[in-house]
Amino acid sequence: MAAATADDGRPGTKRPRSRRGRGEQLRQEILVAVRRLLAEWGAADRLTMRAVAKEVGISAPSIYLHFSDKTELLWAALADRYEELVGLMTAAASGNGMDARDQVRAMAHAYCLFALRNPGHYRLMFEVDQPPVAAPRIGSHPARHVSASFRTGFRGCREAGYELSLPVEQAAQTLWAGLHGMVGLHHSLFPDDSTEDLTLHLASGLLDSLVAGTTGPAPAFRAAPEETDASRRISALLSEQDPAR
């Protein structure tokens, strides 16, 4: 009986050796399979070269022709999502009439909106445990472009004369961590658009704690207003939960 020479289209079936020049196509098929498995499983701990090979219909050693290990494979599979996010942040900050402070605010809002409107993608990017790697290697993670965008924004604020409450690197990491916490709470507790505006107000409030409101010398701490849009919304939510509050 002649050996099979074509893939029948089902995951796990044997496929023929790729023709010369088809390597990039196979690489993309592998990445699509990884994203499909991650979306199905919601975690990366079950992801193995063998599982991916079965999904694509190739032998596990074939994957090593394109990726050195599971970490490189996973990062490559998610790279385009990080590029999409950074592209949205960059586009949001390029509006006419924005000063440096407005640009960072626009980036922060774009980050939140991407996370709130693309929860599946965001979970794969930031809420799925990824393989632990040595400290030097983490600098190659595709998420580095997100933090780099915030650092660039804060440097722009400082160069424009806005005082920062923290060094640039710390301010960028603080903003990123705060935004991630906000959208994480939204995903866990408010799985709809009911708190989208509140999340953006909170993002703005966090930014206001990191960048002075005007250029020139600024006090380290400014007196807080009695109310803000965010505080009023939070008070309303608390009153709905506990009218006797």
TORPA-4810 file (N, C-alpha, C, O; in nm, 3 decimals):
<nodes>
NODE_1_0.085_-0.119_0.000_0.000_0.000_0.000_0.088_0.124_0.000_0.185_0.129_0.077_M
NODE_2_0.059_0.222_-0.083_0.142_0.343_-0.093_0.128_0.426_0.032_0.021_0.433_0.092_A
NODE_3_0.238_0.489_0.071_0.235_0.577_0.189_0.154_0.701_0.157_0.147_0.745_0.043_A
NODE_4_0.092_0.757_0.262_0.013_0.880_0.244_0.105_0.992_0.203_0.217_1.004_0.252_A
NODE_5_0.056_1.075_0.112_0.137_1.187_0.063_0.072_1.322_0.087_0.124_1.425_0.045_T
NODE_6_-0.043_1.323_0.154_-0.110_1.451_0.179_-0.176_1.447_0.315_-0.219_1.342_0.362_A
NODE_7_-0.182_1.563_0.376_-0.248_1.578_0.505_-0.398_1.581_0.481_-0.444_1.647_0.387_D
NODE_8_-0.476_1.512_0.564_-0.620_1.513_0.544_-0.688_1.630_0.611_-0.810_1.640_0.611_D
NODE_9_-0.606_1.725_0.671_-0.662_1.846_0.729_-0.694_1.836_0.876_-0.727_1.937_0.938_G
NODE_10_-0.685_1.718_0.936_-0.717_1.703_1.077_-0.591_1.714_1.162_-0.486_1.662_1.124_R
NODE_11_-0.602_1.784_1.280_-0.486_1.791_1.369_-0.436_1.652_1.404_-0.515_1.562_1.431_P
NODE_12_-0.305_1.635_1.402_-0.248_1.509_1.443_-0.221_1.415_1.327_-0.153_1.314_1.347_G
NODE_13_-0.272_1.442_1.206_-0.246_1.354_1.094_-0.112_1.386_1.032_-0.063_1.499_1.041_T
NODE_14_-0.053_1.286_0.971_0.081_1.304_0.914_0.073_1.390_0.789_-0.018_1.375_0.708_K
NODE_15_0.170_1.478_0.775_0.175_1.562_0.657_0.305_1.536_0.583_0.400_1.488_0.643_R
NODE_16_0.312_1.567_0.455_0.434_1.544_0.380_0.542_1.643_0.417_0.513_1.748_0.476_P
NODE_17_0.665_1.610_0.383_0.776_1.703_0.405_0.749_1.831_0.326_0.708_1.827_0.210_R
NODE_18_0.773_1.945_0.391_0.750_2.073_0.324_0.842_2.088_0.204_0.960_2.053_0.210_S
NODE_19_0.787_2.140_0.096_0.868_2.167_-0.019_0.963_2.282_0.009_0.939_2.363_0.099_R
NODE_20_1.070_2.290_-0.068_1.167_2.398_-0.051_1.094_2.533_-0.062_1.014_2.555_-0.153_R
NODE_21_1.123_2.622_0.033_1.057_2.752_0.032_0.929_2.756_0.113_0.869_2.863_0.127_G
NODE_22_0.886_2.641_0.166_0.762_2.638_0.244_0.789_2.645_0.393_0.696_2.633_0.473_R
NODE_23_0.912_2.665_0.432_0.945_2.667_0.574_0.873_2.775_0.651_0.827_2.751_0.762_G
NODE_24_0.861_2.895_0.592_0.793_3.005_0.661_0.645_2.975_0.678_0.586_3.012_0.780_E
NODE_25_0.585_2.910_0.580_0.445_2.872_0.593_0.426_2.775_0.709_0.331_2.788_0.786_Q
NODE_26_0.515_2.678_0.720_0.506_2.582_0.831_0.526_2.653_0.964_0.457_2.623_1.062_L
NODE_27_0.619_2.747_0.966_0.643_2.822_1.090_0.515_2.893_1.134_0.480_2.892_1.253_R
NODE_28_0.445_2.955_1.041_0.323_3.025_1.075_0.214_2.928_1.119_0.136_2.959_1.209_Q
NODE_29_0.208_2.810_1.058_0.110_2.710_1.100_0.137_2.664_1.243_0.044_2.639_1.319_E
NODE_30_0.263_2.654_1.278_0.300_2.615_1.414_0.253_2.722_1.513_0.198_2.690_1.618_I
NODE_31_0.276_2.849_1.480_0.237_2.957_1.570_0.085_2.965_1.585_0.034_2.989_1.695_L
NODE_32_0.014_2.944_1.477_-0.133_2.943_1.483_-0.180_2.829_1.574_-0.273_2.846_1.651_V
NODE_33_-0.116_2.715_1.564_-0.153_2.601_1.648_-0.129_2.630_1.795_-0.210_2.594_1.880_A
NODE_34_-0.017_2.696_1.825_0.012_2.732_1.964_-0.096_2.825_2.019_-0.145_2.804_2.129_V
NODE_35_-0.132_2.927_1.943_-0.235_3.019_1.989_-0.368_2.947_2.009_-0.442_2.977_2.102_R
NODE_36_-0.399_2.854_1.920_-0.524_2.779_1.931_-0.525_2.693_2.058_-0.626_2.687_2.128_R
NODE_37_-0.415_2.628_2.088_-0.407_2.545_2.207_-0.413_2.629_2.335_-0.478_2.590_2.431_L
NODE_38_-0.345_2.742_2.335_-0.347_2.830_2.452_-0.489_2.880_2.478_-0.534_2.884_2.592_L
NODE_39_-0.558_2.919_2.371_-0.695_2.967_2.386_-0.786_2.857_2.440_-0.876_2.883_2.519_A
NODE_40_-0.762_2.734_2.396_-0.844_2.622_2.440_-0.815_2.585_2.585_-0.907_2.559_2.662_E
NODE_41_-0.687_2.582_2.621_-0.648_2.536_2.754_-0.647_2.649_2.857_-0.669_2.623_2.976_W
NODE_42_-0.623_2.771_2.815_-0.616_2.882_2.908_-0.492_2.881_2.994_-0.485_2.952_3.094_G
NODE_43_-0.392_2.802_2.956_-0.267_2.794_3.031_-0.160_2.737_2.939_-0.189_2.677_2.836_A
NODE_44_-0.035_2.758_2.980_0.076_2.711_2.898_0.143_2.587_2.955_0.235_2.533_2.894_A
NODE_45_0.098_2.541_3.072_0.169_2.430_3.135_0.154_2.300_3.057_0.241_2.213_3.065_D
NODE_46_0.045_2.285_2.981_0.025_2.163_2.901_0.089_2.173_2.763_0.093_2.076_2.688_R
NODE_47_0.140_2.290_2.732_0.196_2.311_2.599_0.333_2.245_2.590_0.425_2.280_2.664_L
NODE_48_0.346_2.150_2.501_0.473_2.082_2.476_0.498_2.079_2.326_0.407_2.098_2.246_T
NODE_49_0.623_2.055_2.289_0.654_2.043_2.148_0.574_1.928_2.086_0.528_1.939_1.972_M
NODE_50_0.559_1.820_2.160_0.484_1.705_2.108_0.337_1.741_2.084_0.279_1.702_1.983_R
NODE_51_0.277_1.817_2.180_0.137_1.854_2.165_0.117_1.946_2.044_0.020_1.933_1.970_A
NODE_52_0.210_2.040_2.026_0.201_2.131_1.912_0.219_2.054_1.782_0.147_2.076_1.684_V
NODE_53_0.316_1.963_1.780_0.341_1.884_1.660_0.216_1.802_1.622_0.180_1.793_1.505_A
NODE_54_0.151_1.745_1.722_0.030_1.668_1.695_-0.079_1.757_1.637_-0.151_1.717_1.546_K
NODE_55_-0.090_1.879_1.691_-0.192_1.971_1.643_-0.169_2.010_1.497_-0.263_2.025_1.420_E
NODE_56_-0.043_2.026_1.459_-0.009_2.068_1.323_-0.007_1.949_1.228_-0.037_1.964_1.109_V
NODE_57_0.028_1.830_1.281_0.039_1.712_1.197_0.179_1.690_1.145_0.199_1.648_1.031_G
NODE_58_0.278_1.720_1.233_0.418_1.702_1.196_0.487_1.630_1.310_0.426_1.603_1.413_I
NODE_59_0.614_1.599_1.292_0.691_1.537_1.400_0.748_1.646_1.490_0.777_1.757_1.444_S
NODE_60_0.764_1.615_1.618_0.816_1.713_1.712_0.951_1.769_1.672_0.972_1.889_1.685_A
NODE_61_1.046_1.687_1.622_1.175_1.743_1.581_1.164_1.851_1.474_1.252_1.936_1.463_P
NODE_62_1.056_1.848_1.395_1.040_1.950_1.291_1.025_2.089_1.352_1.064_2.189_1.291_S
NODE_63_0.967_2.095_1.473_0.948_2.226_1.536_1.082_2.287_1.574_1.099_2.409_1.569_I
NODE_64_1.177_2.201_1.612_1.308_2.252_1.654_1.387_2.312_1.538_1.488_2.378_1.561_Y
NODE_65_1.342_2.289_1.417_1.405_2.355_1.303_1.371_2.504_1.299_1.437_2.582_1.232_L
NODE_66_1.265_2.542_1.373_1.218_2.680_1.372_1.230_2.748_1.509_1.247_2.870_1.516_H
NODE_67_1.222_2.671_1.618_1.224_2.726_1.753_1.313_2.641_1.841_1.305_2.518_1.839_F
NODE_68_1.397_2.707_1.919_1.495_2.633_1.998_1.433_2.564_2.119_1.482_2.459_2.162_S
NODE_69_1.326_2.622_2.174_1.264_2.561_2.292_1.123_2.614_2.307_1.076_2.695_2.227_D
NODE_70_1.055_2.568_2.411_0.916_2.605_2.435_0.902_2.755_2.458_0.805_2.816_2.413_K
NODE_71_0.997_2.814_2.528_0.989_2.957_2.558_0.990_3.039_2.429_0.906_3.127_2.410_T
NODE_72_1.085_3.010_2.342_1.093_3.085_2.216_0.966_3.065_2.134_0.917_3.159_2.071_E
NODE_73_0.914_2.944_2.135_0.791_2.913_2.062_0.674_2.994_2.115_0.599_3.054_2.038_L
NODE_74_0.659_2.996_2.246_0.546_3.066_2.307_0.556_3.216_2.283_0.458_3.280_2.247_L
NODE_75_0.674_3.272_2.302_0.692_3.415_2.282_0.664_3.454_2.138_0.602_3.557_2.112_W
NODE_76_0.710_3.373_2.044_0.687_3.403_1.903_0.539_3.397_1.869_0.490_3.476_1.788_A
NODE_77_0.467_3.304_1.932_0.325_3.289_1.905_0.246_3.411_1.953_0.142_3.444_1.895_A
NODE_78_0.293_3.476_2.056_0.221_3.590_2.112_0.276_3.724_2.065_0.218_3.829_2.095_L
NODE_79_0.386_3.723_1.992_0.455_3.848_1.956_0.364_3.944_1.882_0.368_4.065_1.907_A
NODE_80_0.280_3.893_1.790_0.198_3.984_1.712_0.093_4.053_1.798_0.049_4.163_1.765_D
NODE_81_0.052_3.988_1.907_-0.045_4.053_1.997_0.020_4.173_2.067_-0.042_4.279_2.081_R
NODE_82_0.144_4.156_2.112_0.213_4.268_2.175_0.237_4.379_2.074_0.225_4.497_2.108_Y
NODE_83_0.270_4.343_1.951_0.290_4.444_1.847_0.161_4.521_1.821_0.164_4.642_1.801_E
NODE_84_0.049_4.450_1.821_-0.080_4.516_1.802_-0.107_4.616_1.914_-0.149_4.729_1.889_E
NODE_85_-0.083_4.574_2.038_-0.105_4.662_2.152_-0.017_4.786_2.144_-0.066_4.897_2.160_L
NODE_86_0.112_4.767_2.120_0.203_4.882_2.111_0.164_4.972_1.995_0.174_5.095_2.006_V
NODE_87_0.119_4.915_1.885_0.075_4.997_1.773_-0.044_5.084_1.810_-0.050_5.201_1.770_G
NODE_88_-0.138_5.029_1.885_-0.253_5.106_1.929_-0.211_5.217_2.026_-0.262_5.329_2.018_L
NODE_89_-0.119_5.186_2.115_-0.070_5.287_2.209_0.000_5.401_2.134_-0.021_5.518_2.164_M
NODE_90_0.083_5.365_2.036_0.155_5.465_1.959_0.060_5.553_1.879_0.076_5.675_1.874_T
NODE_91_-0.039_5.490_1.818_-0.136_5.566_1.739_-0.217_5.662_1.828_-0.244_5.775_1.789_A
NODE_92_-0.254_5.615_1.947_-0.333_5.699_2.037_-0.254_5.822_2.082_-0.312_5.928_2.105_A
NODE_93_-0.123_5.807_2.094_-0.039_5.917_2.143_0.005_6.011_2.031_0.077_6.107_2.057_A
NODE_94_-0.037_5.984_1.909_0.009_6.066_1.797_-0.094_6.169_1.752_-0.079_6.231_1.647_S
NODE_95_-0.198_6.187_1.833_-0.301_6.284_1.796_-0.250_6.427_1.796_-0.156_6.460_1.869_G
NODE_96_-0.310_6.510_1.715_-0.270_6.651_1.708_-0.303_6.725_1.836_-0.404_6.698_1.901_N
NODE_97_-0.217_6.816_1.872_-0.242_6.902_1.987_-0.211_6.840_2.121_-0.241_6.900_2.225_G
NODE_98_-0.152_6.722_2.123_-0.120_6.657_2.250_0.016_6.703_2.299_0.112_6.709_2.222_M
NODE_99_0.024_6.734_2.428_0.157_6.755_2.485_0.206_6.622_2.541_0.136_6.521_2.531_D
NODE_100_0.324_6.622_2.599_0.386_6.497_2.644_0.300_6.426_2.748_0.289_6.303_2.747_A
NODE_101_0.240_6.502_2.837_0.157_6.442_2.943_0.032_6.377_2.883_-0.007_6.267_2.922_R
NODE_102_-0.030_6.447_2.788_-0.147_6.392_2.720_-0.113_6.263_2.646_-0.195_6.171_2.639_D
NODE_103_0.007_6.258_2.591_0.048_6.140_2.516_0.057_6.017_2.605_0.014_5.908_2.566_Q
NODE_104_0.113_6.034_2.724_0.121_5.919_2.816_-0.019_5.877_2.859_-0.049_5.758_2.870_V
NODE_105_-0.105_5.975_2.884_-0.244_5.942_2.921_-0.312_5.864_2.808_-0.383_5.767_2.833_R
NODE_106_-0.290_5.908_2.685_-0.350_5.839_2.571_-0.299_5.696_2.560_-0.375_5.605_2.528_A
NODE_107_-0.170_5.677_2.585_-0.115_5.541_2.581_-0.176_5.455_2.690_-0.210_5.339_2.666_M
NODE_108_-0.190_5.511_2.809_-0.248_5.435_2.920_-0.393_5.395_2.889_-0.434_5.282_2.917_A
NODE_109_-0.469_5.488_2.833_-0.607_5.458_2.798_-0.614_5.352_2.688_-0.699_5.263_2.693_H
NODE_110_-0.525_5.363_2.589_-0.524_5.265_2.481_-0.492_5.126_2.535_-0.551_5.027_2.491_A
NODE_111_-0.401_5.119_2.629_-0.366_4.991_2.693_-0.490_4.931_2.759_-0.521_4.814_2.739_Y
NODE_112_-0.560_5.013_2.837_-0.678_4.963_2.908_-0.788_4.919_2.811_-0.849_4.814_2.829_C
NODE_113_-0.811_4.998_2.708_-0.917_4.966_2.613_-0.886_4.837_2.537_-0.975_4.756_2.512_L
NODE_114_-0.760_4.817_2.502_-0.722_4.691_2.437_-0.752_4.574_2.529_-0.809_4.474_2.486_F
NODE_115_-0.715_4.586_2.655_-0.736_4.477_2.751_-0.884_4.451_2.775_-0.926_4.335_2.783_A
NODE_116_-0.963_4.558_2.786_-1.105_4.542_2.816_-1.183_4.488_2.697_-1.280_4.414_2.714_L
NODE_117_-1.141_4.526_2.577_-1.216_4.488_2.458_-1.163_4.360_2.392_-1.227_4.305_2.302_R
NODE_118_-1.047_4.315_2.436_-0.988_4.192_2.384_-0.944_4.103_2.500_-0.826_4.070_2.512_N
NODE_119_-1.038_4.065_2.586_-0.999_3.992_2.707_-0.927_3.860_2.679_-0.836_3.821_2.753_P
NODE_120_-0.968_3.791_2.573_-0.902_3.664_2.541_-0.757_3.684_2.505_-0.669_3.614_2.555_G
NODE_121_-0.730_3.779_2.417_-0.592_3.809_2.380_-0.512_3.855_2.501_-0.398_3.812_2.521_H
NODE_122_-0.572_3.942_2.582_-0.499_3.997_2.696_-0.463_3.887_2.796_-0.353_3.886_2.851_Y
NODE_123_-0.553_3.796_2.819_-0.524_3.688_2.913_-0.407_3.603_2.864_-0.321_3.563_2.942_R
NODE_124_-0.405_3.575_2.734_-0.293_3.497_2.680_-0.162_3.573_2.696_-0.057_3.512_2.720_L
NODE_125_-0.165_3.704_2.682_-0.044_3.785_2.688_0.009_3.804_2.829_0.130_3.799_2.852_M
NODE_126_-0.083_3.826_2.926_-0.040_3.869_3.058_-0.094_3.787_3.175_-0.049_3.804_3.288_F
NODE_127_-0.188_3.699_3.149_-0.248_3.626_3.260_-0.227_3.476_3.252_-0.272_3.402_3.340_E
NODE_128_-0.160_3.429_3.148_-0.124_3.289_3.136_0.019_3.272_3.183_0.110_3.341_3.135_V
NODE_129_0.040_3.181_3.277_0.176_3.158_3.327_0.265_3.113_3.212_0.232_3.020_3.140_D
NODE_130_0.378_3.180_3.197_0.471_3.147_3.091_0.595_3.081_3.149_0.622_3.095_3.269_Q
NODE_131_0.672_3.010_3.067_0.787_2.936_3.121_0.884_3.030_3.194_0.918_3.135_3.141_P
NODE_132_0.929_2.992_3.313_1.028_3.074_3.384_1.161_3.071_3.309_1.204_2.966_3.260_P
NODE_133_1.225_3.186_3.302_1.354_3.195_3.233_1.451_3.274_3.321_1.410_3.344_3.413_V
NODE_134_1.578_3.262_3.291_1.679_3.338_3.364_1.660_3.487_3.339_1.610_3.528_3.234_A
NODE_135_1.700_3.567_3.437_1.680_3.712_3.431_1.729_3.776_3.301_1.657_3.859_3.246_A
NODE_136_1.847_3.742_3.251_1.893_3.808_3.128_1.802_3.782_3.008_1.789_3.866_2.920_P
NODE_137_1.740_3.666_3.006_1.658_3.632_2.890_1.524_3.705_2.891_1.468_3.730_2.784_R
NODE_138_1.470_3.739_3.007_1.339_3.802_3.012_1.340_3.935_2.938_1.235_3.983_2.896_I
NODE_139_1.459_3.994_2.922_1.469_4.119_2.849_1.435_4.107_2.702_1.417_4.207_2.634_G
NODE_140_1.425_3.983_2.652_1.389_3.960_2.513_1.240_3.931_2.495_1.194_3.910_2.383_S
NODE_141_1.165_3.928_2.605_1.022_3.902_2.596_0.955_4.012_2.513_0.989_4.130_2.529_H
NODE_142_0.861_3.977_2.425_0.797_4.080_2.341_0.723_4.187_2.419_0.694_4.294_2.365_P
NODE_143_0.691_4.162_2.546_0.625_4.264_2.626_0.717_4.381_2.656_0.672_4.485_2.704_A
NODE_144_0.845_4.366_2.628_0.940_4.474_2.657_0.903_4.601_2.580_0.936_4.711_2.624_R
NODE_145_0.836_4.587_2.468_0.800_4.704_2.388_0.691_4.787_2.457_0.682_4.908_2.434_H
NODE_146_0.610_4.722_2.541_0.508_4.795_2.615_0.574_4.886_2.719_0.546_5.006_2.724_V
NODE_147_0.660_4.828_2.799_0.727_4.909_2.901_0.816_5.016_2.839_0.829_5.126_2.892_S
NODE_148_0.878_4.983_2.725_0.963_5.081_2.657_0.880_5.201_2.611_0.928_5.314_2.615_A
NODE_149_0.758_5.177_2.567_0.671_5.287_2.524_0.640_5.380_2.640_0.641_5.502_2.624_S
NODE_150_0.611_5.323_2.757_0.584_5.406_2.873_0.709_5.483_2.917_0.699_5.599_2.956_F
NODE_151_0.824_5.419_2.910_0.948_5.490_2.946_0.972_5.608_2.853_1.010_5.717_2.896_R
NODE_152_0.950_5.585_2.725_0.967_5.693_2.628_0.871_5.807_2.659_0.908_5.925_2.651_T
NODE_153_0.749_5.773_2.695_0.650_5.875_2.728_0.690_5.957_2.850_0.677_6.079_2.849_G
NODE_154_0.737_5.890_2.954_0.777_5.963_3.075_0.902_6.047_3.051_0.914_6.157_3.106_F
NODE_155_0.994_5.998_2.970_1.110_6.080_2.935_1.066_6.207_2.863_1.120_6.315_2.885_R
NODE_156_0.966_6.190_2.774_0.913_6.307_2.705_0.852_6.407_2.800_0.867_6.528_2.781_G
NODE_157_0.784_6.358_2.904_0.727_6.448_3.004_0.837_6.526_3.075_0.828_6.648_3.092_C
NODE_158_0.938_6.455_3.116_1.048_6.520_3.188_1.118_6.623_3.099_1.151_6.733_3.145_R
NODE_159_1.141_6.588_2.974_1.206_6.681_2.882_1.119_6.803_2.854_1.171_6.911_2.825_E
NODE_160_0.986_6.785_2.862_0.895_6.897_2.840_0.879_6.984_2.963_0.811_7.087_2.958_A
NODE_161_0.941_6.945_3.074_0.936_7.027_3.195_0.840_6.980_3.301_0.819_7.051_3.400_G
NODE_162_0.781_6.863_3.284_0.691_6.810_3.386_0.773_6.732_3.490_0.854_6.646_3.455_Y
NODE_163_0.751_6.764_3.616_0.816_6.690_3.723_0.752_6.552_3.738_0.631_6.537_3.724_E
NODE_164_0.834_6.452_3.765_0.786_6.317_3.792_0.801_6.287_3.940_0.895_6.334_4.004_L
NODE_165_0.709_6.208_3.995_0.719_6.172_4.136_0.812_6.053_4.158_0.848_6.023_4.272_S
NODE_166_0.852_5.985_4.048_0.941_5.871_4.055_1.040_5.878_3.939_1.012_5.944_3.839_L
NODE_167_1.154_5.811_3.950_1.243_5.801_3.834_1.170_5.740_3.715_1.075_5.665_3.732_P
NODE_168_1.215_5.772_3.595_1.146_5.730_3.473_1.118_5.580_3.471_1.005_5.539_3.447_V
NODE_169_1.220_5.499_3.498_1.202_5.354_3.490_1.099_5.304_3.591_1.018_5.217_3.560_E
NODE_170_1.104_5.361_3.711_1.008_5.319_3.813_0.868_5.370_3.782_0.770_5.299_3.804_Q
NODE_171_0.859_5.491_3.731_0.728_5.546_3.695_0.663_5.461_3.587_0.543_5.432_3.595_A
NODE_172_0.740_5.419_3.486_0.685_5.338_3.378_0.637_5.203_3.431_0.530_5.157_3.393_A
NODE_173_0.715_5.141_3.518_0.677_5.010_3.571_0.557_5.023_3.664_0.471_4.935_3.666_Q
NODE_174_0.552_5.131_3.740_0.439_5.153_3.830_0.310_5.173_3.751_0.206_5.117_3.786_T
NODE_175_0.317_5.253_3.646_0.199_5.275_3.563_0.153_5.144_3.500_0.034_5.111_3.503_L
NODE_176_0.246_5.070_3.444_0.211_4.943_3.378_0.149_4.846_3.478_0.047_4.784_3.449_W
NODE_177_0.211_4.833_3.595_0.158_4.741_3.696_0.019_4.784_3.742_-0.069_4.701_3.760_A
NODE_178_0.000_4.914_3.759_-0.130_4.964_3.802_-0.238_4.939_3.698_-0.349_4.898_3.732_G
NODE_179_-0.206_4.964_3.572_-0.304_4.939_3.465_-0.339_4.791_3.457_-0.456_4.755_3.439_L
NODE_180_-0.238_4.707_3.471_-0.263_4.563_3.466_-0.355_4.521_3.581_-0.445_4.440_3.563_H
NODE_181_-0.332_4.576_3.698_-0.419_4.544_3.811_-0.562_4.589_3.788_-0.656_4.518_3.823_G
NODE_182_-0.578_4.707_3.728_-0.713_4.758_3.701_-0.790_4.668_3.606_-0.905_4.632_3.631_M
NODE_183_-0.725_4.632_3.496_-0.796_4.549_3.398_-0.812_4.406_3.449_-0.907_4.337_3.413_V
NODE_184_-0.720_4.361_3.533_-0.735_4.229_3.593_-0.858_4.223_3.682_-0.931_4.124_3.681_G
NODE_185_-0.882_4.328_3.761_-1.002_4.335_3.843_-1.127_4.338_3.756_-1.227_4.273_3.786_L
NODE_186_-1.119_4.413_3.648_-1.233_4.419_3.556_-1.264_4.280_3.501_-1.380_4.238_3.497_H
NODE_187_-1.161_4.209_3.457_-1.183_4.075_3.401_-1.240_3.980_3.505_-1.323_3.894_3.472_H
NODE_188_-1.197_3.994_3.629_-1.239_3.900_3.733_-1.378_3.932_3.789_-1.455_3.842_3.819_S
NODE_189_-1.409_4.063_3.802_-1.529_4.102_3.875_-1.635_4.170_3.790_-1.753_4.166_3.824_L
NODE_190_-1.595_4.232_3.680_-1.690_4.308_3.598_-1.676_4.269_3.451_-1.626_4.349_3.371_F
NODE_191_-1.718_4.150_3.414_-1.696_4.101_3.277_-1.791_4.162_3.174_-1.849_4.089_3.093_P
NODE_192_-1.807_4.293_3.176_-1.884_4.364_3.073_-1.827_4.505_3.064_-1.720_4.532_3.118_D
NODE_193_-1.897_4.594_2.996_-1.842_4.728_2.976_-1.889_4.826_3.083_-1.875_4.947_3.065_D
NODE_194_-1.944_4.776_3.193_-2.004_4.866_3.292_-1.901_4.953_3.363_-1.935_5.061_3.412_S
NODE_195_-1.777_4.908_3.368_-1.677_4.987_3.440_-1.566_5.037_3.348_-1.458_5.072_3.395_T
NODE_196_-1.591_5.041_3.217_-1.487_5.087_3.124_-1.448_5.230_3.155_-1.329_5.261_3.165_E
NODE_197_-1.548_5.319_3.169_-1.517_5.459_3.198_-1.443_5.473_3.330_-1.348_5.551_3.343_D
NODE_198_-1.488_5.396_3.430_-1.421_5.402_3.560_-1.276_5.359_3.548_-1.189_5.422_3.608_L
NODE_199_-1.250_5.255_3.473_-1.112_5.208_3.456_-1.026_5.318_3.394_-0.911_5.336_3.434_T
NODE_200_-1.080_5.390_3.297_-1.003_5.498_3.235_-0.981_5.613_3.334_-0.873_5.673_3.335_L
NODE_201_-1.081_5.643_3.416_-1.063_5.747_3.519_-0.954_5.705_3.618_-0.871_5.787_3.658_H
NODE_202_-0.955_5.578_3.658_-0.853_5.530_3.751_-0.714_5.537_3.687_-0.617_5.572_3.754_L
NODE_203_-0.707_5.504_3.560_-0.579_5.514_3.489_-0.528_5.658_3.489_-0.410_5.684_3.510_A
NODE_204_-0.619_5.751_3.465_-0.580_5.892_3.466_-0.535_5.935_3.605_-0.438_6.010_3.619_S
NODE_205_-0.605_5.888_3.707_-0.566_5.922_3.843_-0.428_5.870_3.878_-0.350_5.939_3.944_G
NODE_206_-0.397_5.749_3.834_-0.264_5.694_3.858_-0.159_5.779_3.787_-0.054_5.809_3.844_L
NODE_207_-0.187_5.817_3.663_-0.092_5.902_3.591_-0.073_6.035_3.662_0.039_6.086_3.669_L
NODE_208_-0.182_6.092_3.714_-0.172_6.221_3.784_-0.085_6.212_3.909_-0.029_6.312_3.953_D
NODE_209_-0.073_6.093_3.965_0.013_6.077_4.082_0.160_6.062_4.043_0.248_6.070_4.128_S
NODE_210_0.184_6.042_3.916_0.321_6.021_3.869_0.378_6.141_3.795_0.500_6.158_3.790_L
NODE_211_0.292_6.223_3.737_0.337_6.339_3.658_0.266_6.463_3.709_0.144_6.463_3.726_V
NODE_212_0.341_6.568_3.734_0.283_6.695_3.781_0.184_6.748_3.678_0.197_6.722_3.558_A
NODE_213_0.086_6.824_3.726_-0.017_6.874_3.636_0.028_6.988_3.548_-0.034_7.013_3.444_G
NODE_214_0.134_7.056_3.586_0.186_7.167_3.507_0.337_7.155_3.498_0.400_7.084_3.577_T
NODE_215_0.395_7.222_3.402_0.539_7.221_3.388_0.603_7.309_3.494_0.536_7.394_3.555_T
NODE_216_0.730_7.289_3.516_0.803_7.367_3.615_0.805_7.299_3.750_0.755_7.187_3.765_G
NODE_217_0.862_7.367_3.851_0.870_7.308_3.985_0.733_7.270_4.038_0.635_7.342_4.016_P
NODE_218_0.726_7.157_4.106_0.599_7.109_4.159_0.623_7.045_4.295_0.727_6.982_4.317_A
NODE_219_0.528_7.059_4.387_0.544_6.992_4.517_0.538_6.841_4.500_0.476_6.790_4.407_P
NODE_220_0.604_6.772_4.590_0.606_6.625_4.581_0.466_6.566_4.593_0.433_6.468_4.526_A
NODE_221_0.384_6.626_4.678_0.247_6.579_4.696_0.153_6.697_4.686_0.175_6.801_4.748_F
NODE_222_0.049_6.681_4.608_-0.050_6.787_4.593_-0.175_6.750_4.672_-0.209_6.632_4.683_R
NODE_223_-0.243_6.849_4.728_-0.364_6.822_4.804_-0.469_6.760_4.713_-0.495_6.811_4.603_A
NODE_224_-0.529_6.651_4.756_-0.628_6.582_4.674_-0.760_6.658_4.675_-0.799_6.710_4.780_A
NODE_225_-0.830_6.667_4.564_-0.963_6.728_4.563_-1.060_6.641_4.642_-1.037_6.522_4.659_P
NODE_226_-1.166_6.702_4.690_-1.263_6.624_4.768_-1.330_6.517_4.684_-1.360_6.408_4.733_E
NODE_227_-1.353_6.547_4.557_-1.416_6.450_4.469_-1.351_6.453_4.332_-1.299_6.556_4.288_E
NODE_228_-1.356_6.340_4.265_-1.316_6.330_4.125_-1.422_6.246_4.054_-1.509_6.188_4.118_T
NODE_229_-1.415_6.240_3.922_-1.510_6.155_3.849_-1.500_6.010_3.897_-1.601_5.941_3.913_D
NODE_230_-1.376_5.965_3.919_-1.358_5.827_3.963_-1.413_5.805_4.103_-1.479_5.704_4.128_A
NODE_231_-1.387_5.898_4.195_-1.434_5.878_4.333_-1.586_5.880_4.339_-1.646_5.806_4.417_S
NODE_232_-1.649_5.965_4.257_-1.795_5.968_4.256_-1.852_5.836_4.202_-1.952_5.786_4.253_R
NODE_233_-1.787_5.781_4.100_-1.835_5.654_4.045_-1.817_5.542_4.146_-1.905_5.457_4.161_R
NODE_234_-1.706_5.540_4.215_-1.682_5.437_4.316_-1.784_5.449_4.428_-1.837_5.348_4.475_I
NODE_235_-1.810_5.572_4.472_-1.909_5.594_4.578_-2.046_5.544_4.535_-2.119_5.483_4.614_S
NODE_236_-2.080_5.569_4.409_-2.209_5.522_4.358_-2.216_5.370_4.357_-2.318_5.312_4.393_A
NODE_237_-2.108_5.306_4.316_-2.105_5.160_4.316_-2.117_5.104_4.457_-2.187_5.005_4.480_L
NODE_238_-2.048_5.168_4.552_-2.055_5.121_4.689_-2.195_5.140_4.747_-2.242_5.056_4.824_L
NODE_239_-2.261_5.250_4.709_-2.395_5.273_4.758_-2.494_5.169_4.702_-2.586_5.127_4.771_S
NODE_240_-2.472_5.130_4.578_-2.558_5.026_4.520_-2.541_4.893_4.592_-2.636_4.817_4.609_E
NODE_241_-2.416_4.866_4.637_-2.389_4.739_4.704_-2.437_4.744_4.848_-2.480_4.642_4.903_Q
NODE_242_-2.430_4.862_4.910_-2.468_4.875_5.051_-2.536_5.011_5.071_-2.468_5.108_5.103_D
NODE_243_-2.666_5.018_5.052_-2.738_5.146_5.065_-2.719_5.214_5.199_-2.734_5.336_5.209_P
NODE_244_-2.687_5.137_5.303_-2.673_5.194_5.437_-2.534_5.254_5.459_-2.506_5.309_5.565_A
NODE_245_-2.449_5.242_5.359_-2.311_5.291_5.372_-2.309_5.441_5.404_-2.202_5.499_5.419_R
</nodes>
